[in-house]
């Protein structure tokens, strides 16, 4: 799709410092507190109503201006605050920690990682690596083995008594990485799905003075990575008439992968999801968003993802069913600490959602 000549420069008003700060915050499923607190501050003055529900979702409403309330659509847009991470599940007699994964990890990305254990008395730096021998004394067969998550441990550099005094089973563990710019990319941990949280905040910022046509219910959901749990309860309570999920998707436009498996490509615009293993987007919405992008000169690309799911699936199946679509941000290196998104695609996502709500 051709870009409009009147389209703003990709970074014209995108607050990329906010995105990088969101990326750096800790927040595994069920412990999204730091992210939620930051979102609540960012929402100040942007909506007509903000509340936190029993599960921890932030639900912010911006009332529409389109005629009678009874005739306005209730558009729920959901982006999840949680990131993949771990919980402490066991402390052994030497003070090493074993972990429970929260979300899907490729363990090849977990060797010799800096981590933080978020204990009640304060954050503790640690090193996570799998049990076994270093390369110097391992056999060729041992070096080929890909370990399971249960084989990884965390070394806090403390004696066992100190570890057991300061750490409890259930404490949150996050991977350490500081977000940074890499060319046209923003790279960091938890871009899945803090990049979508960022886009939704930017959309609300656009409507801070002039309301959208229809009622916008912006949901910053919890526990997506362990089964879309927050969006399920939020959608049930909100009762939307239209649902939009905001999430990342694969951009495997990198060496070693055939073009037909790329799913999306960086810099070619926001993805309009047609299919993933959790949902088939409502076809009328797919067509509407595609036509709108084309008419406004907003870069967009169609997305078919063989596996994976988003909050859109939870909204779609709520109550008696909701017409739903997911907008997907192309992302390289998903479920690693170097998840990378393109500034142009962020801009396209914000522009297309604003255009729809207007």
C-alpha positions in Angstrom: 0.0 0.0 0.0 1.3 3.4 -0.8 2.1 5.9 1.9 0.2 9.2 1.8 2.3 12.2 1.0 0.7 13.9 3.9 1.6 11.2 6.4 3.8 12.4 9.4 7.4 11.4 9.7 7.5 8.1 11.6 9.1 9.6 14.7 7.3 13.0 14.5 5.4 12.6 17.7 6.1 9.0 18.9 7.4 9.1 22.5 10.0 6.3 22.0 11.4 7.0 25.4 8.1 5.9 26.9 8.3 2.6 24.9 11.8 1.9 26.1 10.8 2.6 29.7 7.8 0.2 29.4 10.2 -2.4 28.0 12.5 -2.1 30.9 9.8 -2.5 33.6 9.3 -6.0 35.2 6.0 -7.7 35.1 5.4 -11.4 34.7 1.8 -12.8 34.6 0.1 -12.1 37.9 2.7 -9.6 39.0 2.2 -6.7 36.5 2.2 -4.1 39.3 5.1 -1.9 38.0 3.7 -1.8 34.5 0.1 -1.1 35.8 1.4 1.8 38.0 3.2 3.4 35.0 0.1 3.0 32.8 -2.1 4.6 35.4 0.2 7.6 35.5 0.3 7.9 31.7 -3.5 7.7 31.5 -4.0 10.8 33.7 -6.1 13.3 31.8 -6.6 11.1 28.7 -9.9 9.3 29.5 -13.2 9.9 31.1 -13.0 6.9 33.5 -10.2 4.6 34.7 -10.5 1.6 37.0 -8.6 -1.6 37.9 -10.7 -4.7 38.0 -10.4 -7.7 40.4 -7.9 -9.5 38.2 -5.7 -6.4 37.8 -6.6 -5.2 34.3 -6.6 -1.5 33.7 -9.8 -0.5 32.0 -9.9 3.1 30.7 -12.9 4.6 28.9 -13.0 7.5 26.4 -16.6 8.3 25.6 -17.4 8.8 22.0 -19.1 11.8 20.4 -21.2 10.0 17.8 -24.9 10.8 18.5 -26.9 9.0 21.1 -25.1 6.6 23.5 -27.5 3.8 22.5 -26.3 4.0 18.9 -22.6 4.2 19.6 -20.4 1.2 19.3 -18.4 0.0 22.3 -15.0 -0.7 20.9 -12.7 -2.7 23.3 -9.0 -2.5 22.4 -6.8 -4.7 24.5 -3.0 -4.9 24.9 -1.4 -7.0 27.5 1.0 -5.7 30.2 2.7 -9.0 31.2 5.9 -10.4 29.8 7.2 -14.0 29.7 9.3 -14.8 32.8 9.6 -17.1 35.7 8.6 -17.8 39.3 10.9 -19.3 41.9 9.6 -22.9 42.5 12.3 -24.4 44.6 15.4 -23.5 46.7 17.9 -26.3 47.1 20.2 -27.0 50.0 23.1 -25.0 48.4 20.9 -21.9 47.7 20.4 -22.4 44.0 17.0 -21.6 42.7 14.8 -23.6 40.3 12.2 -21.8 38.3 8.7 -22.2 36.8 8.3 -20.7 33.3 5.5 -18.3 32.7 5.1 -18.3 28.9 6.8 -20.1 26.1 10.6 -20.0 26.1 13.1 -21.2 23.5 15.7 -22.4 26.0 18.5 -21.8 23.5 18.1 -18.1 24.4 18.5 -18.7 28.1 22.1 -19.8 28.5 24.2 -17.6 30.9 21.6 -14.9 31.3 21.5 -12.0 33.8 18.3 -12.1 35.8 16.6 -10.3 38.6 14.8 -12.1 41.4 12.2 -9.7 42.7 12.1 -10.6 46.4 9.9 -8.8 49.0 13.0 -7.3 50.7 14.3 -5.9 47.4 15.6 -7.0 44.0 18.5 -9.5 43.8 20.8 -9.9 40.8 21.4 -13.4 39.6 22.8 -15.6 36.9 20.6 -18.2 35.2 22.1 -21.1 33.2 21.4 -24.8 32.8 22.9 -27.5 35.0 25.8 -29.4 33.4 29.4 -29.2 32.4 31.1 -26.2 30.7 32.3 -26.8 27.1 35.9 -27.5 28.3 34.9 -30.8 30.0 31.7 -31.8 28.1 31.5 -34.4 25.4 30.4 -33.7 21.9 27.1 -35.4 22.6 26.6 -33.3 25.7 27.2 -30.1 23.8 24.4 -30.9 21.3 21.8 -31.3 24.0 19.1 -28.6 24.3 18.1 -28.4 28.0 14.5 -28.1 29.3 13.5 -25.2 31.5 13.4 -27.5 34.6 17.2 -28.0 34.1 18.0 -24.3 34.6 19.0 -22.8 37.9 19.8 -19.3 39.3 22.9 -18.5 41.2 22.5 -15.5 43.5 26.1 -15.6 44.8 24.8 -15.9 48.3 25.1 -18.7 50.8 22.1 -21.0 51.3 21.0 -19.5 54.6 21.0 -16.0 53.2 19.1 -17.1 50.0 16.4 -18.9 52.1 16.1 -15.8 54.3 15.5 -13.4 51.4 13.8 -15.5 48.7 10.4 -17.2 48.8 8.8 -19.7 46.5 6.6 -17.6 44.1 9.0 -14.6 43.8 9.1 -13.1 40.3 12.1 -13.6 38.1 12.7 -11.5 35.0 15.4 -11.5 32.3 17.7 -8.4 32.4 18.1 -6.3 29.3 18.0 -2.5 28.7 16.0 -1.3 25.7 18.0 0.6 23.1 17.7 1.9 19.5 19.3 -0.2 16.8 19.0 1.8 13.5 15.3 2.0 12.8 14.4 -0.6 15.4 13.6 -0.3 19.1 15.1 -3.4 20.7 14.5 -4.8 24.2 12.8 -7.4 26.3 9.0 -7.5 26.6 8.2 -5.7 23.4 5.6 -8.5 23.5 3.4 -6.7 24.4 4.7 -3.4 25.8 5.0 -2.1 22.3 1.2 -2.5 21.9 0.6 -1.0 25.4 2.6 2.0 24.0 0.6 2.2 20.8 -2.7 2.2 22.8 -1.4 5.0 25.0 -0.5 7.0 21.9 -3.9 6.4 20.5 -5.5 7.7 23.7 -3.2 10.7 23.7 -4.4 11.5 20.2 -8.0 11.7 21.5 -7.2 13.6 24.7 -8.9 16.8 23.3 -11.2 15.5 20.6 -13.1 12.3 21.4 -13.4 9.4 19.0 -16.7 8.7 17.3 -17.5 5.6 19.2 -16.9 4.7 22.9 -13.3 3.5 23.2 -12.7 1.0 26.1 -8.9 0.7 26.3 -7.9 -2.5 28.3 -4.4 -3.0 29.5 -4.7 -6.7 30.4 -2.9 -9.1 32.6 -1.9 -12.8 32.3 -2.1 -13.0 28.6 1.0 -15.1 28.3 -0.5 -17.9 30.4 -3.9 -18.1 28.5 -5.5 -14.7 27.7 -6.9 -14.7 31.2 -7.2 -10.9 31.8 -8.9 -10.2 28.5 -11.4 -13.0 29.2 -12.7 -11.4 32.3 -12.4 -7.8 31.0 -14.4 -8.6 27.9 -17.1 -10.3 29.9 -17.4 -7.2 32.1 -17.0 -4.5 29.4 -19.6 -6.1 27.0 -18.0 -4.6 23.8 -19.8 -4.5 20.5 -16.5 -4.5 18.6 -13.2 -6.0 19.7 -9.6 -5.2 18.7 -6.6 -7.1 20.0 -3.2 -5.3 19.9 -0.2 -7.6 19.9 3.0 -8.5 18.2 3.5 -11.1 15.5 6.5 -12.8 13.9 8.6 -11.0 11.4 11.0 -13.7 10.3 12.4 -11.8 7.4 15.9 -12.8 8.4 18.5 -15.2 7.0 17.8 -18.9 7.2 14.0 -18.6 6.7 12.2 -18.9 3.4 10.1 -15.9 2.3 6.8 -17.9 2.6 7.5 -18.4 6.3 8.3 -14.8 7.2 4.6 -14.1 8.3 5.3 -10.3 8.2 8.2 -8.1 7.2 9.7 -5.2 9.2 9.0 -1.7 8.0 6.1 -2.7 5.7 3.3 -1.6 8.1 1.1 -2.9 10.8 -0.3 -6.5 10.4 -4.0 -7.1 9.9 -4.5 -10.5 11.3 -6.6 -12.9 9.2 -5.8 -16.1 11.2 -3.9 -17.6 14.1 -4.4 -20.8 16.1 -6.7 -19.0 18.6 -9.0 -17.0 16.2 -10.1 -16.2 12.7 -10.7 -12.4 12.5 -14.2 -11.3 11.6 -13.9 -10.9 7.8 -15.9 -7.7 7.5 -13.5 -6.0 9.9 -10.5 -7.4 8.0 -11.9 -5.9 4.8 -12.8 -2.6 6.6 -9.3 -2.1 8.0 -7.6 -3.1 4.8 -9.7 -0.6 2.8 -9.2 2.1 5.4 -5.4 1.6 5.3 -5.4 1.8 1.5 -7.6 4.9 1.4 -5.5 6.7 4.0 -2.2 5.7 2.6 -1.2 3.8 5.8 1.2 1.0 5.4 -0.4 -2.4 6.3 0.1 -6.1 5.5 -2.0 -9.1 5.8 -1.0 -11.7 8.5 -1.6 -15.4 8.7 0.1 -17.0 11.7 0.2 -20.8 12.0 0.4 -20.8 15.8 -0.1 -18.3 18.7 -2.9 -16.3 20.1 -3.9 -12.8 21.3 -6.4 -11.0 23.5 -8.5 -10.7 20.4 -9.5 -14.4 20.8 -10.7 -13.8 24.3 -12.8 -10.8 23.2 -14.2 -12.7 20.2 -15.5 -15.5 22.4 -17.0 -13.4 25.1 -20.6 -13.9 26.1 -22.5 -14.5 22.8 -19.6 -13.5 20.6 -18.1 -10.2 19.5 -16.9 -9.2 16.0 -13.2 -9.0 16.5 -9.9 -8.3 14.7 -6.3 -8.2 15.9 -3.7 -5.6 14.7 -0.3 -7.2 14.8 3.0 -5.4 15.2 5.8 -7.1 13.2 8.5 -8.2 15.6 11.9 -9.9 15.2 13.3 -12.3 17.7 10.1 -12.8 19.7 10.3 -14.3 23.2 13.9 -13.3 23.6 15.5 -10.3 25.4 16.2 -8.6 22.0 12.6 -8.4 20.6 12.8 -5.7 17.9 10.1 -3.5 16.4 10.3 -0.9 13.6 9.5 2.7 14.1 7.5 2.9 10.9 5.3 -0.1 11.9 4.6 1.6 15.3 3.5 4.7 13.4 1.3 2.7 11.0 -0.4 0.9 13.9 -1.2 4.1 15.7 -2.4 5.8 12.5 -4.6 2.9 11.4 -6.3 2.5 14.8 -6.9 6.3 15.1 -8.4 6.3 11.6 -10.8 3.5 12.5 -11.9 5.2 15.7 -12.4 8.5 14.1 
